[in-house]
């Protein structure tokens, strides 16, 4: 039975989404989705299903080997930073500089912007550095977790040099008449949810304003001195300050990150022909770069620099170095596993079953109002990401479909729709109770997980509402000018809300069943 290019090609991702909703576990859900697709492709032959599953995953791993190298380099660099104690030294320096609660929140956000290379790296490093400082200035752990989560995925999805840029580029189908990395760059100004989330984050800190259940937790922290929000001794017994003097210094953490950024820029422009002697300009080289090769080049340059620099500084020894290699690789296992499964289901749906061909034929000669595509794809991306708990898995499912709608021809609306898909994936990830970045943020901030999810949810939905309106407008005007307009609108609305809340009493409402009421 020939199922290629039919509606049945959409069954594997639908199965994965339903299973993720039912089981609250994404790895097995994606894998079963792959098996379902391979079973269909093999004409319902079990041996053929196994062979095709192995063939597709092996092929996709080979095609994206450079991305795997880049992620492992990041993991090892983070592990080296932790072993050297330089992140702790940076925290000690920041504690001497930061004097107020507002400045502690702003500095936390700025630090998150600096660590834009990877969301796992961002969450763990920012929270561990800033936790003692925000505790000192009576910032609730729920608020710290929100800050950390908002400068993880949202900044990585609009950062030109990041693991997310590499992941997005890897999902762009080869039929598209443009480079995947260049398309990622062109989508950045249209990514409303990420940009509005960061706008809201800094606005709330500057205005010293919170709403929803977060307001109650901030009241407990600032007035009652309870930064844990009623969790009793669950987290209070975990020490956040160590008397041990770190071997490294603050500069030892900053230099590797700077070298990583410079190395990635070099690698990307090198693959784009900047140093070929053919007169290729910087912007042209950046647009024509090969992210699969350029980012690993930058990652390896940064890793070699970090190792040599740390040995010369004598802040790590040989035993620590050899241990950091497997530790760093293991730390990136969840990201690599999600990527592998996402590549697998993308390969099964697009190449084996022709999901993209079905979508393309469905929209060909259609009278569908195309201006509605950005808000629809935004909502669809949010739903899939919420159900699966992973932005990257959502990319693998929806990015090929997005390009198929336009027959793989890139135009202004296609780029906006790509951005809407990316923004929706981050939105769902922010709201999902099975989100890995949310789990990492709450763990690093040492706050109850459901407390983090439920205090962040009103903020995420607030931003999502404005993003949805903005994408509808973008579908009509097809211009990035919508982004600064929506930024201004959200700032004005927050200012009006602050005036409304000014004289209203604070109601402390615990949002997690795990809360120990005192």
DOVEXTOR-543163 format. One record per residue (C-alpha): x, y, z; residue number from 1; residue in three letters. Coordinates in Angstrom, 1 decimal. Each point is the difference from the previous one (the first is absolute). Example, Ala and Ser with C-alpha at 12.3 -4.5 7.8 and 13.67 -1.06 7.14 Angstrom:
<pts>
((12.3, -4.5, 7.8), 1, 'ALA')
((1.4, 3.4, -0.7), 2, 'SER')
</pts>
This chain:
<pts>
((0.0, 0.0, 0.0), 1, 'UNK')
((1.5, 3.3, -1.1), 2, 'UNK')
((-0.3, 2.5, 2.9), 3, 'UNK')
((2.5, 2.5, -1.4), 4, 'UNK')
((-1.3, 3.6, -0.2), 5, 'UNK')
((-3.3, -0.9, 1.7), 6, 'UNK')
((-1.5, 1.2, 3.2), 7, 'UNK')
((1.3, -3.2, 1.7), 8, 'UNK')
((3.5, 1.6, -0.2), 9, 'UNK')
((-1.1, 2.2, 2.9), 10, 'UNK')
((-0.8, -3.0, 2.3), 11, 'UNK')
((3.5, -0.4, 1.5), 12, 'UNK')
((0.2, 3.5, 1.5), 13, 'UNK')
((-3.6, -0.2, 1.1), 14, 'UNK')
((0.7, -3.3, 1.8), 15, 'UNK')
((3.1, 1.6, 1.7), 16, 'UNK')
((-2.0, 3.0, 1.2), 17, 'UNK')
((-2.9, -2.0, 1.4), 18, 'UNK')
((2.4, -2.4, 1.8), 19, 'UNK')
((2.0, 3.0, 1.4), 20, 'UNK')
((-3.3, 1.4, 1.4), 21, 'UNK')
((-1.0, -3.3, 1.5), 22, 'UNK')
((3.4, -1.1, 1.4), 23, 'UNK')
((1.6, 3.4, 0.7), 24, 'UNK')
((3.2, -1.5, -1.4), 25, 'UNK')
((1.4, 1.0, -3.4), 26, 'UNK')
((2.8, -2.4, -0.8), 27, 'UNK')
((-2.0, -3.1, -0.3), 28, 'UNK')
((-2.9, 1.9, -1.7), 29, 'UNK')
((2.3, 1.3, -2.8), 30, 'UNK')
((1.5, -3.5, -0.4), 31, 'UNK')
((-3.3, -1.7, -0.3), 32, 'UNK')
((-1.0, 2.7, -2.5), 33, 'UNK')
((3.0, -1.0, -2.1), 34, 'UNK')
((-0.8, -3.7, 0.3), 35, 'UNK')
((-3.6, 0.7, -1.2), 36, 'UNK')
((1.3, 1.9, -3.0), 37, 'UNK')
((2.6, -2.7, -0.9), 38, 'UNK')
((-2.7, -2.7, 0.4), 39, 'UNK')
((-2.2, 1.8, -2.5), 40, 'UNK')
((2.9, 0.5, -2.4), 41, 'UNK')
((1.0, -3.7, 0.2), 42, 'UNK')
((-3.6, -1.0, -1.0), 43, 'UNK')
((-0.6, -1.2, 3.6), 44, 'UNK')
((3.0, -2.4, 0.0), 45, 'UNK')
((1.7, -0.2, 3.4), 46, 'UNK')
((3.5, -0.8, -1.2), 47, 'UNK')
((-0.4, 2.7, -2.7), 48, 'UNK')
((-1.1, 2.5, 2.8), 49, 'UNK')
((3.2, -0.7, 2.0), 50, 'UNK')
((2.3, 0.3, -3.1), 51, 'UNK')
((-1.6, 3.2, -1.1), 52, 'UNK')
((0.1, 1.5, 3.5), 53, 'UNK')
((3.8, -0.7, 0.3), 54, 'UNK')
((0.6, 1.2, -3.6), 55, 'UNK')
((-1.8, 3.4, 0.5), 56, 'UNK')
((1.6, 0.8, 3.4), 57, 'UNK')
((3.4, -1.1, -1.2), 58, 'UNK')
((-0.3, 2.3, -3.0), 59, 'UNK')
((-1.2, 3.0, 2.0), 60, 'UNK')
((2.8, -0.5, 2.5), 61, 'UNK')
((2.6, -0.1, -2.8), 62, 'UNK')
((-1.5, 3.2, -1.6), 63, 'UNK')
((0.1, 1.9, 3.3), 64, 'UNK')
((3.2, -1.3, 1.5), 65, 'UNK')
((1.4, 3.5, 0.3), 66, 'UNK')
((-2.8, 1.1, 2.2), 67, 'UNK')
((0.7, -2.9, 2.3), 68, 'UNK')
((3.6, 1.0, 0.2), 69, 'UNK')
((-0.9, 3.6, 0.9), 70, 'UNK')
((-2.4, -1.0, 2.8), 71, 'UNK')
((2.6, -2.4, 1.5), 72, 'UNK')
((2.6, 2.8, -0.1), 73, 'UNK')
((-2.4, 2.3, 1.9), 74, 'UNK')
((-0.7, -2.7, 2.6), 75, 'UNK')
((3.8, -0.5, 0.7), 76, 'UNK')
((0.6, 3.8, 0.2), 77, 'UNK')
((-2.8, 0.4, 2.6), 78, 'UNK')
((1.4, -3.0, 1.9), 79, 'UNK')
((3.5, 1.6, 0.0), 80, 'UNK')
((-1.4, 3.3, 1.3), 81, 'UNK')
((-1.7, -1.8, 2.9), 82, 'UNK')
((3.1, -2.0, 0.8), 83, 'UNK')
((2.2, 3.2, 0.0), 84, 'UNK')
((-2.4, 1.8, 2.4), 85, 'UNK')
((0.1, 3.1, -2.3), 86, 'UNK')
((-3.8, 0.3, 0.0), 87, 'UNK')
((0.1, 0.2, 3.8), 88, 'UNK')
((2.7, 2.7, -0.2), 89, 'UNK')
((-2.2, 1.9, -2.4), 90, 'UNK')
((-2.9, -0.2, 2.5), 91, 'UNK')
((2.3, 1.4, 2.8), 92, 'UNK')
((0.9, 2.9, -2.2), 93, 'UNK')
((-3.6, 0.7, -1.0), 94, 'UNK')
((-1.0, 0.0, 3.7), 95, 'UNK')
((2.4, 2.9, 0.6), 96, 'UNK')
((-1.4, 2.0, -2.9), 97, 'UNK')
((-3.8, -0.5, 0.4), 98, 'UNK')
((-1.6, 2.1, 2.8), 99, 'UNK')
((-3.8, -0.2, -0.6), 100, 'UNK')
((-2.7, -2.4, -0.8), 101, 'UNK')
((-0.7, 1.7, -3.3), 102, 'UNK')
((3.6, -0.1, -1.0), 103, 'UNK')
((0.2, -3.7, 0.9), 104, 'UNK')
((-2.9, -0.9, -2.3), 105, 'UNK')
((1.3, 2.1, -2.8), 106, 'UNK')
((3.5, -1.5, 0.4), 107, 'UNK')
((-1.5, -3.5, 0.0), 108, 'UNK')
((-1.7, 0.8, -3.3), 109, 'UNK')
((3.1, 1.5, -1.5), 110, 'UNK')
((2.0, -3.0, 1.0), 111, 'UNK')
((-2.5, -2.2, -1.7), 112, 'UNK')
((0.3, 2.0, -3.2), 113, 'UNK')
((3.8, -0.4, 0.1), 114, 'UNK')
((-0.3, -3.8, 0.4), 115, 'UNK')
((-2.0, -0.3, -3.2), 116, 'UNK')
((2.0, -2.9, -1.4), 117, 'UNK')
((-2.3, -2.7, 1.4), 118, 'UNK')
((-3.1, -0.1, 2.2), 119, 'UNK')
((1.3, -2.8, 2.3), 120, 'UNK')
((3.3, 1.8, 0.4), 121, 'UNK')
((-2.0, 3.3, 0.6), 122, 'UNK')
((-2.4, -1.4, 2.6), 123, 'UNK')
((2.5, -1.8, 2.1), 124, 'UNK')
((2.8, 2.6, -0.1), 125, 'UNK')
((-2.2, 3.1, 0.5), 126, 'UNK')
((-2.1, -1.5, 2.9), 127, 'UNK')
((3.0, -1.4, 1.9), 128, 'UNK')
((1.9, 3.3, -0.3), 129, 'UNK')
((-2.9, 2.3, 0.9), 130, 'UNK')
((-1.8, -2.1, 2.6), 131, 'UNK')
((2.0, 1.2, 3.0), 132, 'UNK')
((-0.3, 3.6, -1.2), 133, 'UNK')
((-3.7, 0.0, -0.6), 134, 'UNK')
((-0.5, -1.7, 3.4), 135, 'UNK')
((1.9, 2.8, 1.6), 136, 'UNK')
((-2.3, 2.6, -1.6), 137, 'UNK')
((-3.2, -2.0, 0.9), 138, 'UNK')
((-1.0, -1.1, -3.5), 139, 'UNK')
((-2.3, -3.0, 0.2), 140, 'UNK')
((1.3, -3.2, -1.5), 141, 'UNK')
((-3.0, -0.1, -2.2), 142, 'UNK')
((1.0, 3.4, -1.5), 143, 'UNK')
((3.5, -1.2, -0.5), 144, 'UNK')
((-1.2, -3.1, -1.8), 145, 'UNK')
((-2.1, 2.2, -2.3), 146, 'UNK')
((2.9, 2.3, -0.8), 147, 'UNK')
((2.3, -3.0, -0.7), 148, 'UNK')
((-2.7, -1.7, -2.2), 149, 'UNK')
((-0.6, 3.2, -1.9), 150, 'UNK')
((3.6, 0.4, -1.0), 151, 'UNK')
((0.4, -3.6, -1.0), 152, 'UNK')
((-2.1, -1.0, -3.0), 153, 'UNK')
((-1.2, 3.6, -0.9), 154, 'UNK')
((3.5, 1.3, -0.4), 155, 'UNK')
((1.4, -3.1, -1.6), 156, 'UNK')
((-2.7, 0.0, -2.7), 157, 'UNK')
((1.1, 3.6, -1.1), 158, 'UNK')
((3.7, -0.3, 0.6), 159, 'UNK')
((2.0, -0.4, -3.3), 160, 'UNK')
((2.6, -2.1, 1.8), 161, 'UNK')
((-1.7, -2.8, 1.9), 162, 'UNK')
((-0.8, -3.7, 0.0), 163, 'UNK')
((-3.6, 1.0, -0.8), 164, 'UNK')
((1.1, 1.7, -3.2), 165, 'UNK')
((1.8, -3.2, -1.0), 166, 'UNK')
((-3.0, -2.1, 0.9), 167, 'UNK')
((-2.4, 2.2, -2.0), 168, 'UNK')
((2.3, 0.0, -3.0), 169, 'UNK')
((0.2, -3.8, 0.1), 170, 'UNK')
((-3.8, -0.3, -0.4), 171, 'UNK')
((-0.3, 2.1, -3.1), 172, 'UNK')
((-0.8, -2.4, -2.9), 173, 'UNK')
((2.7, -0.3, -2.8), 174, 'UNK')
((-2.7, 0.9, -2.6), 175, 'UNK')
((-0.1, 3.6, 1.4), 176, 'UNK')
((1.8, 2.4, -2.3), 177, 'UNK')
((1.9, 1.8, 2.8), 178, 'UNK')
((2.5, -0.9, 2.7), 179, 'UNK')
((-1.5, -1.2, 3.3), 180, 'UNK')
((2.2, 2.2, 2.2), 181, 'UNK')
((-0.7, 3.1, -2.1), 182, 'UNK')
((-3.8, -0.7, 0.3), 183, 'UNK')
((0.5, -0.2, 3.8), 184, 'UNK')
((1.7, 3.4, 0.0), 185, 'UNK')
((-2.8, 1.6, -2.2), 186, 'UNK')
((-2.7, -1.3, 2.4), 187, 'UNK')
((1.5, 1.7, 3.1), 188, 'UNK')
((-1.6, 3.4, -0.3), 189, 'UNK')
((-3.5, -1.7, -0.3), 190, 'UNK')
((0.3, -2.2, 3.0), 191, 'UNK')
((-2.6, 1.8, 2.1), 192, 'UNK')
((-0.2, -2.3, 3.0), 193, 'UNK')
((3.7, -0.1, 0.7), 194, 'UNK')
((0.4, 3.8, -0.4), 195, 'UNK')
((-3.1, 0.9, 2.0), 196, 'UNK')
((1.0, -2.5, 2.8), 197, 'UNK')
((3.3, 1.8, 0.3), 198, 'UNK')
((-1.7, 3.4, -0.2), 199, 'UNK')
((-2.4, -1.0, 2.8), 200, 'UNK')
((2.8, -1.5, 2.1), 201, 'UNK')
((2.0, 3.3, 0.1), 202, 'UNK')
((-3.2, 2.1, 0.3), 203, 'UNK')
((-1.2, -1.9, 3.1), 204, 'UNK')
((3.5, 0.3, 1.6), 205, 'UNK')
((0.3, 3.8, -0.7), 206, 'UNK')
((-3.6, 0.7, 1.2), 207, 'UNK')
((0.4, -2.3, 3.0), 208, 'UNK')
((-3.3, -1.5, -0.8), 209, 'UNK')
((-1.5, -3.5, 0.0), 210, 'UNK')
((-3.5, -1.4, -0.5), 211, 'UNK')
((-1.9, -3.3, 0.3), 212, 'UNK')
((1.2, -2.6, 2.5), 213, 'UNK')
((3.6, 1.3, -0.4), 214, 'UNK')
((-1.1, 3.2, 1.9), 215, 'UNK')
((-0.8, -2.1, 3.1), 216, 'UNK')
((3.4, -1.8, -0.1), 217, 'UNK')
((1.8, 3.3, -0.4), 218, 'UNK')
((-2.0, 1.3, 3.0), 219, 'UNK')
((1.1, -2.9, 2.1), 220, 'UNK')
((3.6, 0.5, -1.0), 221, 'UNK')
((0.2, 3.8, 0.4), 222, 'UNK')
((-2.3, 0.5, 3.1), 223, 'UNK')
((0.2, -3.4, 1.8), 224, 'UNK')
((3.5, -0.9, -1.0), 225, 'UNK')
((-1.2, -3.4, -1.4), 226, 'UNK')
((1.8, -0.4, -3.3), 227, 'UNK')
((-1.1, -3.6, -0.3), 228, 'UNK')
((-3.7, 0.9, -0.2), 229, 'UNK')
((-1.3, -2.2, 2.8), 230, 'UNK')
((1.9, -3.2, -1.0), 231, 'UNK')
((1.3, -0.3, 3.6), 232, 'UNK')
((3.3, -1.7, 0.3), 233, 'UNK')
((-0.2, -1.8, -3.4), 234, 'UNK')
((2.5, 2.4, -1.6), 235, 'UNK')
((1.1, 2.1, 3.0), 236, 'UNK')
((2.5, -2.7, 1.1), 237, 'UNK')
((1.8, 0.1, -3.3), 238, 'UNK')
((3.0, 2.3, 0.4), 239, 'UNK')
((0.4, 2.7, -2.7), 240, 'UNK')
((3.3, 1.4, 1.3), 241, 'UNK')
((3.3, -1.8, 0.3), 242, 'UNK')
((2.9, 1.1, 2.2), 243, 'UNK')
((2.4, -1.8, -2.3), 244, 'UNK')
((2.1, 2.5, -2.0), 245, 'UNK')
((-0.4, -0.8, -3.8), 246, 'UNK')
((3.1, -0.7, -2.0), 247, 'UNK')
((-1.2, 2.0, -3.0), 248, 'UNK')
((-0.8, 3.7, -0.4), 249, 'UNK')
((-2.9, 1.8, -1.6), 250, 'UNK')
((2.0, 0.7, -3.2), 251, 'UNK')
((0.6, -3.8, -0.3), 252, 'UNK')
((-3.7, -0.4, -0.7), 253, 'UNK')
((-0.4, 2.9, -2.3), 254, 'UNK')
((3.0, -0.6, -2.3), 255, 'UNK')
((-1.1, -3.5, -1.2), 256, 'UNK')
((-3.5, 1.3, -0.9), 257, 'UNK')
((1.5, 3.0, -1.9), 258, 'UNK')
((2.4, -2.4, -1.8), 259, 'UNK')
((-3.0, -2.3, -0.8), 260, 'UNK')
((-1.9, 2.9, -1.6), 261, 'UNK')
((3.0, 1.2, -2.0), 262, 'UNK')
((0.9, -3.6, -1.0), 263, 'UNK')
((-3.6, -0.6, -1.2), 264, 'UNK')
((0.0, 3.2, -2.0), 265, 'UNK')
((3.3, -1.0, -1.5), 266, 'UNK')
((-1.2, -3.5, -0.8), 267, 'UNK')
((-3.2, 1.2, -1.6), 268, 'UNK')
((1.6, 2.7, -2.1), 269, 'UNK')
((2.9, -2.4, -1.0), 270, 'UNK')
((-2.5, -2.5, -1.4), 271, 'UNK')
((-1.8, 2.9, -1.7), 272, 'UNK')
((3.1, 0.9, -2.0), 273, 'UNK')
((1.3, 3.1, 1.9), 274, 'UNK')
((3.6, -1.2, -0.2), 275, 'UNK')
((-0.2, -1.6, -3.4), 276, 'UNK')
((1.7, 3.0, -1.7), 277, 'UNK')
((-3.0, 0.4, -2.4), 278, 'UNK')
((-1.1, 3.4, 1.4), 279, 'UNK')
((-2.9, -1.4, 2.1), 280, 'UNK')
((-1.2, 2.5, 2.6), 281, 'UNK')
((-0.7, -0.7, 3.6), 282, 'UNK')
((-3.8, 0.3, -0.3), 283, 'UNK')
((0.0, -2.1, -3.1), 284, 'UNK')
((2.2, -2.6, 1.6), 285, 'UNK')
((-2.2, -0.1, 3.1), 286, 'UNK')
((-3.1, -0.5, -2.2), 287, 'UNK')
((1.6, -2.8, -2.1), 288, 'UNK')
((1.6, -1.8, 3.0), 289, 'UNK')
((-0.2, -3.7, 0.8), 290, 'UNK')
((-1.3, -0.3, 3.6), 291, 'UNK')
((0.7, -3.7, 0.1), 292, 'UNK')
((3.7, 0.7, -0.4), 293, 'UNK')
((0.4, 3.5, 1.3), 294, 'UNK')
((-1.5, -0.5, 3.5), 295, 'UNK')
((2.1, -3.1, 0.7), 296, 'UNK')
((3.1, 1.9, -1.1), 297, 'UNK')
((-0.8, 2.7, 2.5), 298, 'UNK')
((-0.8, -2.5, 2.7), 299, 'UNK')
((3.3, -1.9, -0.5), 300, 'UNK')
((2.0, 3.3, 0.0), 301, 'UNK')
((-1.7, 1.0, 3.3), 302, 'UNK')
((0.5, -3.4, 1.6), 303, 'UNK')
((3.7, -0.1, -0.9), 304, 'UNK')
((0.5, 3.6, 1.2), 305, 'UNK')
((-1.8, -0.8, 3.3), 306, 'UNK')
((2.0, -3.1, 0.7), 307, 'UNK')
((3.4, 1.7, -0.7), 308, 'UNK')
((-1.0, 3.2, 1.8), 309, 'UNK')
((-1.2, -1.9, 3.1), 310, 'UNK')
((3.2, -2.1, 0.1), 311, 'UNK')
((2.2, 3.1, -0.3), 312, 'UNK')
((-2.0, 1.7, 2.8), 313, 'UNK')
((0.3, -3.3, 2.0), 314, 'UNK')
((-3.7, 0.1, 1.0), 315, 'UNK')
((-0.6, -3.6, -1.2), 316, 'UNK')
((2.2, -3.1, 0.2), 317, 'UNK')
((0.2, -3.0, -2.3), 318, 'UNK')
((-2.4, -2.1, 2.0), 319, 'UNK')
((-2.6, 2.7, -0.1), 320, 'UNK')
((0.5, 0.5, -3.7), 321, 'UNK')
((-0.5, -3.7, -0.8), 322, 'UNK')
((-3.1, -0.1, 2.1), 323, 'UNK')
((-1.5, 3.1, -1.6), 324, 'UNK')
((0.0, -1.7, -3.4), 325, 'UNK')
((-2.5, -2.7, 0.8), 326, 'UNK')
((-1.9, 2.2, 2.5), 327, 'UNK')
((-0.5, 2.7, -2.7), 328, 'UNK')
((-1.1, -2.5, -2.6), 329, 'UNK')
((-2.5, -1.6, 2.4), 330, 'UNK')
((-1.4, 3.4, 0.9), 331, 'UNK')
((-1.0, 0.5, -3.6), 332, 'UNK')
((-1.6, -3.4, -0.4), 333, 'UNK')
((-3.6, 1.2, 0.4), 334, 'UNK')
((0.5, 2.6, -2.7), 335, 'UNK')
((1.7, -2.5, -2.3), 336, 'UNK')
((-2.7, -2.6, 0.6), 337, 'UNK')
((-2.8, 2.5, -0.8), 338, 'UNK')
((1.8, 1.1, -3.1), 339, 'UNK')
((0.5, -3.6, -1.2), 340, 'UNK')
((-3.6, -0.9, 0.5), 341, 'UNK')
((-1.2, 3.3, -1.6), 342, 'UNK')
((2.3, -0.6, -3.0), 343, 'UNK')
((-1.4, -3.5, -0.2), 344, 'UNK')
((-3.7, 1.0, 0.0), 345, 'UNK')
((0.7, 2.8, -2.4), 346, 'UNK')
((1.8, -2.4, -2.4), 347, 'UNK')
((-2.8, -2.6, 0.2), 348, 'UNK')
((-2.8, 2.6, -0.6), 349, 'UNK')
((1.7, 2.1, -2.7), 350, 'UNK')
((2.1, -2.5, -2.0), 351, 'UNK')
((-1.7, -3.3, 0.6), 352, 'UNK')
((-3.7, 0.9, 0.2), 353, 'UNK')
((-0.1, 3.3, -1.8), 354, 'UNK')
((-1.7, 2.1, 2.7), 355, 'UNK')
((1.5, 3.2, -1.6), 356, 'UNK')
((-1.3, -1.1, -3.4), 357, 'UNK')
((-3.5, -0.4, 1.4), 358, 'UNK')
((0.1, 3.4, 1.6), 359, 'UNK')
((1.3, 1.6, -3.1), 360, 'UNK')
((-2.7, -1.5, -2.2), 361, 'UNK')
((-2.7, 0.9, 2.5), 362, 'UNK')
((0.9, 3.7, -0.1), 363, 'UNK')
((0.7, 0.1, -3.8), 364, 'UNK')
((-2.8, 1.9, -1.7), 365, 'UNK')
((-1.7, 0.5, 3.4), 366, 'UNK')
((-2.1, 3.1, 0.8), 367, 'UNK')
((1.2, -0.1, 3.6), 368, 'UNK')
((0.7, 3.5, 1.3), 369, 'UNK')
((3.8, -0.1, 0.3), 370, 'UNK')
((0.3, 2.9, 2.5), 371, 'UNK')
((-1.5, -2.4, 2.6), 372, 'UNK')
((2.9, -2.4, -0.4), 373, 'UNK')
((2.3, 1.7, 2.5), 374, 'UNK')
((-2.5, 0.0, 3.0), 375, 'UNK')
((-1.1, -3.5, -0.9), 376, 'UNK')
((3.5, -1.4, -0.1), 377, 'UNK')
((0.8, 1.8, 3.2), 378, 'UNK')
((-2.9, -1.6, 1.8), 379, 'UNK')
((0.9, -3.4, -1.6), 380, 'UNK')
((3.6, 0.3, 1.1), 381, 'UNK')
((-1.1, 0.9, 3.5), 382, 'UNK')
((-2.3, -3.0, 0.2), 383, 'UNK')
((2.5, -2.5, -1.3), 384, 'UNK')
((2.7, 1.3, 2.3), 385, 'UNK')
((-2.3, 0.1, 3.0), 386, 'UNK')
((-1.0, -3.6, -0.6), 387, 'UNK')
((3.5, -1.3, -0.6), 388, 'UNK')
((1.9, 2.3, 2.4), 389, 'UNK')
((2.7, 0.7, -2.6), 390, 'UNK')
((0.7, 2.8, -2.4), 391, 'UNK')
((2.4, -2.0, -2.0), 392, 'UNK')
((-2.4, -2.8, -0.5), 393, 'UNK')
((-2.6, 2.5, -1.2), 394, 'UNK')
((2.6, 1.4, -2.5), 395, 'UNK')
((0.5, -3.4, -1.5), 396, 'UNK')
((-3.8, -0.5, -0.5), 397, 'UNK')
((-1.1, 3.4, -1.2), 398, 'UNK')
((2.9, 1.7, -1.8), 399, 'UNK')
((-0.1, -2.3, -3.1), 400, 'UNK')
((-3.8, 0.4, -0.1), 401, 'UNK')
((0.4, 3.8, 0.2), 402, 'UNK')
((2.2, 0.1, -3.1), 403, 'UNK')
((-2.1, -2.6, -1.8), 404, 'UNK')
((-3.0, 2.4, 0.2), 405, 'UNK')
((2.0, 2.4, -2.2), 406, 'UNK')
((1.2, -2.6, -2.4), 407, 'UNK')
((3.6, 0.4, 1.4), 408, 'UNK')
((0.1, 3.5, -1.5), 409, 'UNK')
((1.2, 2.7, 2.5), 410, 'UNK')
((-1.8, 3.3, 0.2), 411, 'UNK')
((-0.8, 2.6, 2.7), 412, 'UNK')
((-3.1, -1.9, 1.3), 413, 'UNK')
((1.9, -3.3, 0.0), 414, 'UNK')
((2.7, 1.6, 2.3), 415, 'UNK')
((-2.7, 1.4, 2.3), 416, 'UNK')
((-1.7, -3.4, 0.2), 417, 'UNK')
((3.4, -1.6, 0.8), 418, 'UNK')
((0.3, 2.5, 2.9), 419, 'UNK')
((-3.5, -0.7, 1.1), 420, 'UNK')
((0.7, -3.7, 0.2), 421, 'UNK')
((3.2, 0.6, 2.0), 422, 'UNK')
((-1.8, 2.5, 2.3), 423, 'UNK')
((-2.8, -2.5, 0.6), 424, 'UNK')
((2.4, -2.7, 0.9), 425, 'UNK')
((1.6, 2.2, 2.7), 426, 'UNK')
((-3.4, 1.1, 1.3), 427, 'UNK')
((-1.2, -3.6, 0.4), 428, 'UNK')
((3.3, -0.9, 1.6), 429, 'UNK')
((-0.4, 2.8, 2.5), 430, 'UNK')
((-3.5, -1.1, 1.0), 431, 'UNK')
((0.4, -3.8, 0.0), 432, 'UNK')
((0.1, -2.0, 3.2), 433, 'UNK')
((2.4, -2.4, -1.6), 434, 'UNK')
((2.5, 2.5, -1.4), 435, 'UNK')
((3.6, -0.8, 0.4), 436, 'UNK')
((1.1, 3.6, 0.1), 437, 'UNK')
((-2.6, 0.7, 2.7), 438, 'UNK')
((1.3, -3.0, 2.0), 439, 'UNK')
((3.6, 1.2, -0.4), 440, 'UNK')
((-0.9, 3.6, 1.0), 441, 'UNK')
((-2.0, -1.1, 3.1), 442, 'UNK')
((2.7, -2.4, 1.0), 443, 'UNK')
((2.8, 2.5, -0.4), 444, 'UNK')
((-2.0, 2.7, 1.9), 445, 'UNK')
((-0.9, -2.6, 2.7), 446, 'UNK')
((-3.7, 0.5, -0.1), 447, 'UNK')
((-2.9, -2.4, -0.1), 448, 'UNK')
((-0.6, -0.9, -3.7), 449, 'UNK')
((-3.7, 0.5, -0.1), 450, 'UNK')
((0.4, 3.3, 1.9), 451, 'UNK')
((2.2, 1.2, -2.8), 452, 'UNK')
((-2.3, -1.3, -2.8), 453, 'UNK')
((-3.1, 1.6, 1.6), 454, 'UNK')
((1.6, 3.3, 0.9), 455, 'UNK')
((1.5, 0.3, -3.5), 456, 'UNK')
((-3.2, -1.0, -1.8), 457, 'UNK')
((-1.9, 3.4, 0.4), 458, 'UNK')
((3.0, 1.8, -1.3), 459, 'UNK')
((0.5, -2.4, -3.0), 460, 'UNK')
((-3.7, 0.2, -0.9), 461, 'UNK')
((0.0, 3.8, 0.3), 462, 'UNK')
((2.9, 0.2, -2.5), 463, 'UNK')
((-1.5, -2.7, -2.2), 464, 'UNK')
((-3.2, 2.1, -0.4), 465, 'UNK')
((1.9, 3.0, -1.3), 466, 'UNK')
((2.1, -2.3, -2.2), 467, 'UNK')
((-3.1, -1.5, -1.6), 468, 'UNK')
((-1.3, 3.5, -0.8), 469, 'UNK')
((3.3, 1.0, -1.4), 470, 'UNK')
((0.3, -3.0, -2.3), 471, 'UNK')
((-3.5, 0.7, -1.4), 472, 'UNK')
((1.2, 3.6, -0.7), 473, 'UNK')
((3.2, -1.4, -1.6), 474, 'UNK')
((-2.0, -2.2, -2.2), 475, 'UNK')
((-1.7, 3.2, -1.3), 476, 'UNK')
((2.8, 2.5, -0.3), 477, 'UNK')
((2.9, -2.5, -0.4), 478, 'UNK')
((2.5, 2.3, 1.7), 479, 'UNK')
((2.2, -0.1, 3.1), 480, 'UNK')
((-1.3, 3.4, 1.1), 481, 'UNK')
((-2.7, -1.9, 1.9), 482, 'UNK')
((2.6, -1.2, 2.5), 483, 'UNK')
((1.0, 3.4, 1.5), 484, 'UNK')
((-3.7, 1.0, -0.1), 485, 'UNK')
((-1.0, -3.1, 2.1), 486, 'UNK')
((3.0, 0.7, 2.3), 487, 'UNK')
((-1.3, 3.5, 0.7), 488, 'UNK')
((-3.5, -1.3, 0.5), 489, 'UNK')
((1.0, -2.6, 2.6), 490, 'UNK')
((2.1, 2.6, 2.0), 491, 'UNK')
((-3.0, 2.4, 0.0), 492, 'UNK')
((-2.4, -2.8, 1.2), 493, 'UNK')
((2.4, -1.0, 2.8), 494, 'UNK')
((0.2, 3.6, 1.1), 495, 'UNK')
((-3.8, 0.2, 0.2), 496, 'UNK')
((-0.2, -3.3, 1.8), 497, 'UNK')
((2.5, 1.2, 2.6), 498, 'UNK')
((-2.2, 3.1, 0.7), 499, 'UNK')
((-3.0, -2.3, 0.3), 500, 'UNK')
((1.8, -2.3, 2.5), 501, 'UNK')
((1.6, 2.8, 2.0), 502, 'UNK')
((-2.5, 0.1, 2.9), 503, 'UNK')
((-1.4, -3.5, -0.2), 504, 'UNK')
((0.8, -2.4, 2.8), 505, 'UNK')
((2.3, -2.9, -0.7), 506, 'UNK')
((-1.6, -3.4, 0.2), 507, 'UNK')
((2.4, -2.9, 0.6), 508, 'UNK')
((-1.2, -3.0, -1.9), 509, 'UNK')
((2.1, -3.1, -0.1), 510, 'UNK')
((0.0, -1.6, -3.4), 511, 'UNK')
((1.5, -3.4, 0.6), 512, 'UNK')
((-1.3, -3.0, 1.9), 513, 'UNK')
((3.6, -0.5, 1.3), 514, 'UNK')
((-0.1, 3.3, 1.9), 515, 'UNK')
((0.4, -0.4, 3.8), 516, 'UNK')
((-2.3, 2.6, 1.5), 517, 'UNK')
((1.6, 1.7, 3.0), 518, 'UNK')
</pts>
